[in-house]
Amino acid sequence: MGRHDFFSKYAPRPGRLRFAISRVAVLVLVIVVLAWIAISILLAPPPVAQELETVPLVSDPSATAPGDQQSPSPTGPEVTVHVVGAVKKPGVYTLPADSRITDAVEAAGGLAKGAQAQLVNLAAKLVDGQQVILPGTETGRDLPAAPSATAGGKVSLNTADAQTLQELPGIGPALAGRIIDFRTENGPFTSVEELDAVSGIGPALLGQLSELVVP
């Protein structure tokens, strides 16, 4: 029993040895994991800051939100007229309600060669449905003029503009427009009596106009 008994007495038991080794292994594993996490954090790229979406401030509460379709603003009153005769581009044109014959001529491309603008009151206001006739010449020969009044001072129902028609007794802007609409839709007047077919002209008014107008 000397030396052999000494080492047998103080030698660690196998169970304790295995437990100590296990603790060391766990500790080493924890250290390795922590070191890996630390290295990953240090080497990882910095996060990209996300830009916040900016929302424009709208001072007008009635303004539409982005993406909403804004309805077009309503336009003012308009008149549609038919421009014919000595103009460069005859046709139907829509103009602001306060336009005059000169504006209609300009919309039709201006006066054509040989136009006799002196026979038309270019300053007269337009009426919706009016036919604007610009007299002119053809091959150097005067075409029949389309005056608003005859030599005897009577107003021509087929060529008078709205302003001239309003110079007649009992004829206002609305009734002048109806006369122009009637001749545009039904063709030129063939007699003064056809005025009776225009809405708003009765026998009494027709009697007043019969001596003042011609077809």
C-alpha positions in Angstrom: 0.0 0.0 0.0 2.5 2.8 -0.2 2.8 4.7 -3.4 0.0 2.9 -5.2 -2.5 3.7 -2.4 -1.5 7.4 -2.5 -2.3 7.9 -6.2 -5.4 5.8 -5.9 -6.6 8.0 -3.1 -6.1 11.4 -4.7 -6.7 10.5 -8.4 -9.9 12.1 -9.8 -12.8 9.9 -10.3 -13.9 9.1 -13.9 -17.3 10.7 -13.5 -15.9 14.0 -12.2 -13.4 14.0 -15.0 -16.0 13.6 -17.7 -18.1 16.4 -16.0 -15.1 18.8 -16.0 -14.4 18.0 -19.7 -18.0 18.7 -20.6 -18.0 22.0 -18.8 -14.9 23.1 -20.6 -16.3 22.0 -24.0 -19.6 24.0 -23.4 -17.6 27.0 -22.3 -15.4 26.8 -25.4 -18.5 26.5 -27.6 -20.2 29.5 -26.0 -17.0 31.5 -26.5 -16.8 30.5 -30.2 -20.5 31.4 -30.7 -20.1 34.8 -29.1 -17.0 35.5 -31.1 -18.8 34.6 -34.3 -21.7 36.9 -33.5 -19.3 39.7 -32.6 -17.4 39.3 -35.9 -20.6 39.1 -37.9 -21.8 42.4 -36.3 -18.5 44.1 -37.0 -18.2 43.0 -40.6 -21.9 43.4 -41.5 -22.6 46.5 -43.7 -24.5 49.4 -42.1 -28.3 49.3 -42.7 -29.5 51.5 -45.5 -31.8 54.2 -44.2 -35.1 54.2 -45.9 -36.3 57.5 -47.2 -39.6 58.6 -45.8 -42.2 59.3 -48.4 -42.9 63.0 -48.5 -46.5 64.1 -48.7 -47.0 67.6 -50.2 -48.8 70.0 -48.0 -52.0 71.2 -49.7 -53.2 74.6 -48.5 -56.4 74.5 -50.5 -58.8 71.9 -49.0 -60.7 71.6 -52.3 -57.5 70.5 -54.1 -57.6 67.0 -55.4 -55.2 64.3 -53.9 -52.3 63.1 -56.0 -53.5 60.6 -58.6 -57.0 61.9 -58.7 -58.2 63.1 -62.0 -59.1 66.8 -62.0 -62.1 67.7 -64.0 -61.5 70.4 -66.6 -62.7 73.9 -65.6 -65.9 74.8 -67.4 -65.6 77.1 -70.3 -67.7 80.3 -70.8 -70.7 80.6 -73.1 -70.0 80.2 -76.8 -71.6 80.7 -80.2 -71.4 78.6 -83.3 -71.5 80.3 -86.6 -71.2 79.4 -90.3 -68.7 81.5 -92.2 -69.0 81.4 -96.0 -68.1 83.6 -99.0 -64.8 85.4 -99.5 -62.8 83.8 -96.7 -59.8 81.5 -96.9 -61.3 78.7 -94.9 -65.1 78.7 -95.0 -66.8 76.5 -92.4 -68.5 76.2 -89.0 -66.6 77.8 -86.1 -67.3 78.0 -82.3 -66.2 81.3 -80.7 -66.7 83.0 -77.3 -70.2 84.5 -76.9 -68.9 88.1 -77.0 -67.2 87.7 -80.4 -67.8 89.8 -83.4 -67.9 89.2 -87.1 -64.3 90.2 -87.5 -63.4 87.4 -85.0 -65.3 84.9 -87.1 -63.5 86.0 -90.3 -60.2 85.7 -88.5 -61.1 82.1 -87.4 -61.9 81.3 -91.0 -58.4 82.2 -92.0 -59.0 85.8 -92.9 -60.4 87.5 -95.9 -59.8 85.9 -99.3 -58.5 87.7 -102.3 -61.2 90.0 -103.7 -63.2 90.1 -100.5 -65.5 93.2 -100.2 -65.4 93.6 -96.5 -66.9 97.1 -96.7 -70.3 95.5 -97.4 -70.3 93.8 -94.1 -70.5 95.3 -90.6 -67.4 93.5 -89.2 -68.0 95.1 -85.7 -71.4 93.4 -85.3 -71.7 90.9 -82.5 -72.2 87.2 -83.4 -75.4 85.2 -82.6 -75.4 81.5 -82.1 -76.4 79.8 -85.3 -75.6 82.8 -87.5 -74.4 82.5 -91.1 -71.7 85.1 -91.8 -71.6 85.9 -95.6 -68.5 87.7 -96.9 -69.1 89.0 -100.4 -66.2 89.1 -102.9 -65.3 89.2 -106.6 -64.6 86.4 -109.0 -62.1 86.8 -111.9 -62.2 90.6 -111.6 -66.0 90.7 -111.9 -68.1 91.9 -109.0 -70.3 89.2 -107.6 -73.7 90.1 -106.4 -73.3 91.8 -103.1 -75.0 90.5 -100.0 -76.0 93.7 -98.2 -78.0 93.7 -95.1 -80.4 96.3 -96.6 -81.7 97.0 -100.1 -81.4 100.3 -102.0 -84.9 101.1 -100.7 -83.8 100.8 -97.1 -85.5 97.5 -96.5 -83.6 94.8 -94.6 -82.8 91.5 -96.4 -84.0 88.5 -94.3 -81.5 86.2 -96.1 -78.3 88.3 -95.7 -78.8 90.5 -92.7 -76.7 89.8 -89.7 -78.1 89.6 -86.1 -77.1 93.3 -85.4 -79.0 94.5 -88.4 -82.1 92.4 -87.7 -82.2 93.9 -84.2 -82.7 97.3 -85.7 -86.2 96.2 -86.8 -89.1 97.0 -84.4 -89.9 94.1 -82.0 -86.7 92.1 -82.9 -84.3 91.4 -80.0 -81.2 89.2 -79.8 -83.2 86.0 -79.2 -85.7 86.6 -82.1 -82.8 87.7 -84.4 -81.1 84.4 -83.6 -84.3 82.4 -84.4 -84.6 84.1 -87.8 -81.0 83.2 -88.6 -81.6 79.6 -87.4 -84.7 79.3 -89.5 -82.9 80.3 -92.7 -79.9 78.1 -91.9 -82.1 75.1 -91.3 -84.7 75.6 -94.0 -82.9 77.6 -96.6 -83.3 81.2 -97.7 -86.6 83.0 -97.3 -88.7 83.1 -100.5 -91.3 85.5 -99.1 -91.8 87.9 -96.2 -94.8 85.8 -95.1 -92.5 82.9 -94.2 -91.5 84.9 -91.1 -94.8 83.7 -89.6 -93.2 80.3 -89.3 -90.4 81.7 -87.0 -91.2 81.1 -83.3 -92.1 84.4 -81.6 -93.3 86.2 -84.7 -97.1 86.5 -84.8 -99.5 88.2 -87.2 -99.2 91.6 -85.4 -95.4 91.7 -85.6 -95.4 90.3 -89.1 -97.7 93.2 -90.1 -95.1 95.7 -88.7 -92.2 94.0 -90.5 -93.9 93.4 -93.9 -93.0 96.9 -95.1 -89.5 96.9 -93.7 -88.0 93.6 -94.9 -87.6 91.7 -98.1 -86.5 88.0 -98.6 
